[in-house]
Amino acid sequence: MKKNLSKIDRITRFVLAVVIAILYFTHVISGTTAIILGILALVFILTSFISFCPIYHALGISTLKKKKE
């Protein structure tokens, strides 16, 4: 897996996952919405830690700056 997430993208995903967790634990979201957002939060955390997003890869997107050779 070639990394395709920049530091800002990784931080944004992590922060969104934390916000979703806070909304869940404060009972702002529940039921099906909580399940869907919880799964999304887990995906955000996983992709932020491994710096790779399969959807970005499939679409040919990378938020990393290209290194000069």
C-alpha positions as CSV (number, residue, x, y, z in Angstrom):
1,M,0.0,0.0,0.0
2,K,1.4,3.3,-1.1
3,K,0.5,6.2,1.3
4,N,-2.0,8.6,-0.2
5,L,-3.1,10.8,2.8
6,S,-1.5,14.0,3.9
7,K,-1.0,14.9,7.5
8,I,-3.9,17.4,7.3
9,D,-6.2,14.8,5.8
10,R,-5.2,12.3,8.5
11,I,-5.8,14.8,11.3
12,T,-9.2,15.8,9.8
13,R,-10.3,12.2,9.7
14,F,-9.2,11.5,13.3
15,V,-11.0,14.7,14.6
16,L,-14.2,13.7,12.7
17,A,-14.0,10.3,14.3
18,V,-13.6,11.8,17.8
19,V,-16.6,14.1,17.1
20,I,-18.7,11.2,16.1
21,A,-17.7,9.3,19.3
22,I,-18.5,12.3,21.4
23,L,-21.9,12.6,19.8
24,Y,-22.6,8.9,20.4
25,F,-21.5,9.0,24.1
26,T,-23.5,12.1,24.8
27,H,-26.6,10.4,23.3
28,V,-27.0,13.0,20.6
29,I,-27.0,10.3,18.0
30,S,-28.5,6.8,18.4
31,G,-30.0,3.9,16.5
32,T,-29.2,3.4,12.8
33,T,-27.5,6.8,12.5
34,A,-25.1,5.9,15.4
35,I,-24.3,2.5,13.8
36,I,-23.5,4.0,10.4
37,L,-21.5,7.0,11.8
38,G,-19.7,4.6,14.1
39,I,-18.6,2.4,11.2
40,L,-17.5,5.5,9.4
41,A,-15.6,6.7,12.4
42,L,-13.8,3.4,12.6
43,V,-12.8,3.6,8.9
44,F,-11.6,7.2,9.5
45,I,-9.4,6.1,12.4
46,L,-8.0,3.1,10.5
47,T,-7.2,5.1,7.4
48,S,-5.7,8.0,9.4
49,F,-3.3,5.6,11.2
50,I,-2.2,3.7,8.0
51,S,-2.2,6.8,5.8
52,F,-4.0,5.0,3.1
53,C,-7.5,5.3,1.7
54,P,-8.7,2.6,-0.6
55,I,-11.3,5.0,-2.1
56,Y,-8.7,7.6,-2.9
57,H,-6.6,4.8,-4.5
58,A,-9.4,3.6,-6.7
59,L,-10.1,7.1,-7.9
60,G,-6.4,7.9,-8.3
61,I,-6.4,10.7,-5.7
62,S,-3.6,11.5,-3.4
63,T,-3.4,14.4,-0.9
64,L,0.3,13.9,-0.4
65,K,2.7,16.4,-2.0
66,K,4.8,14.8,-4.7
67,K,8.5,14.5,-3.9
68,K,10.9,16.2,-6.3
69,E,13.3,13.8,-7.8
